[in-house]
Structure formats: structure tokens, C-alpha cells
């Protein structure tokens, strides 16, 4: 990622509701993404592109239905490999973020019910 895209993503992240920020922070996003890029033997430039695509997916700039084709075309990899990578992204990063968000929202709802 370039410095400009990092700044842009940081700004987008900071503009998210606090519970969304917390869900992403507690997901081990960076570590998991690093493991995925190592497992699939992606080059540094491909890793940066994948990180950018994942951020765009999280921030709603790419629809989930388009992520496989985006990964395939931007990383210049075979379709089957793009499917494996995006499946792993979904299972290891996206689903945990969604689950974290559900847990946070459940805690907030319980707290509100107690008051």
C-alpha cells in the first residue's frame, strides 16, 4: 500500500462507528493476512494489492461478489488460486470481524436492557 492509501484507509477506519473499529481491531487482521500471503507465496507487491483489496471490501468499495475476479486480475493469478485466497480471507478475516461485531452489539444490547 502506498502512503496515500494508508492515510485514506486510516481516515476511513477512524470514521467508522466505534463498535466496527473494535470488531476489526480484535480480529488479528494484520497477522492473519500475513499468514495468508505467506501460505500462498505471494510476492510483496501482491501482498500489498491483496491488503488494499481487502480494505476496499471491508469499507464497501468492492462488493463481495466481485472479490474473486478482483483478486484474480489484480494479483495476476489463476482463478482457482483466487478462489482459495478469497475463501481463506472470508473464513479467517471477514467472518471473525462479523462475529466480533455481533458479540459487541449483543453486549451493548444487554447493557441497554439492564439500564
Helices and strands as residue ranges (DSSP letters): H 3-15, H 18-25, H 29-39, H 44-58, G 64-66, H 67-75, H 79-89, I 90-94, H 95-114
